[in-house]
């Protein structure tokens, strides 16, 4: 056998082993699929809240917020982000996003309710 033939066989064997490895690792248990789905749901809620809440706070107060000081969530249906004001536009702001509404369900700035939607 020539060196070229040995290299071609080695590369082909590498690809076959890769396909076998991928094929056998595709089987996930229901618990693993459920956990992965829960993580994707929480990440989607977090992303949506981090894009919508700061805009709503800026419209209501004129102050730009970046990082929440506190986060509360059940990791399945809602997420609440809280900020502490820095520039004097507000003292505290709380924004709750419910996944079933697909948007902000409650926005409270300095104990004044700006947005309140029923779930």
N, C-alpha and C positions, 0 to 999 in steps of 0.2 A: 504494500500500500504506500502510496506517495504521501508526502507531508500535506499537500492540498486536500487530498481525500480525507485524511485524519481530521483536519480542521473543519471540513464541511460536516463530517459525522458528529464532531463535538458540538458545533453550533446547532445542528438539528436536534441532538439529544438535549441541549440546553432549552430549546424552545418546547420540546415535548414535556420536559420536567416542569417548565413554567406553566403550561396548560393544565397539567395534572394538579399542580399545587393550587392554582386558581379554582379549578373545578371542585376540588375537595373542600376548600375553605368557604365556599358560597353558602353552605348550609348553616343558617343561623337559627337559634332557638327562638321561640315566641318572646321570651323575656328579653333577649338581645334586640330583637326588632322593636319591641315596645320601648325599651330604653333609648334606642336610637331615635325613635319618633318623638319621644318626650324631649330629648335634647334639641332636635330640630324645631319643635314648637316653641320652646323657651327662647331659643336664639332668634326666632322670627319675631316673637313678642318684644324682646329686648331691642332688636333693630328698629322695629316700628315705633316703640316708645321713645327711643333716642333720636328719632327723626321728627316726630310730631310734637312731642312735649316742649322742647326748647323753642320751637317756632311759636307755639301758643303762648308761652310765657313772655317771649319777646314782644308779641303783638299786644299783650295785656299790660306789660310794664315798661317796655322799651329797653329792658336790660337783657343782654345776651348771657345765657347760662351754658356751661359746658359739661361738667362732670357732676352727677348727683352725689349728695352727701350720704344718702341712705336709699336702699332699695328693698322693697318687700314684694313677695310673690308667692303664689302657691305652685308656680312653675307649670301650670296647666291652663288656667283660665284668665288670670289677671296679673298685672305688674304695676306697682306703685313706685314712682321715683320722687324723691324729695331733695330740694335744693335749699341752701341758705344764701340769701342775698349778700352781695359784696359791695356794690356801688351805691346802695341806698334806694334803688328802685323798688325793692321789696325786702321783707325780713325772711319769710319762709314761703316756699311754694311746693305744692304737692300735686302730682299729676298721675292719675290712674288710667290705665288702658286695659280694656277688656277685649279678649280675642273674639268673642261672639259679636261685638259691635264693629270690630275692625277699626277702631279709632279711640279717641279720648272719651272716657265716660265721666270723668270728674276732674276738674281743675280748680284747686283752691289756692289763692294767693293771699297771704296775711289774714287768714280766717274768713275771707270773702269768697263765696262760691261764684266762680266765673262760668263753669260748664258743669251741668249735672244732667246726665241722661240715664233713663231707666234701662235696666238690663233685661 
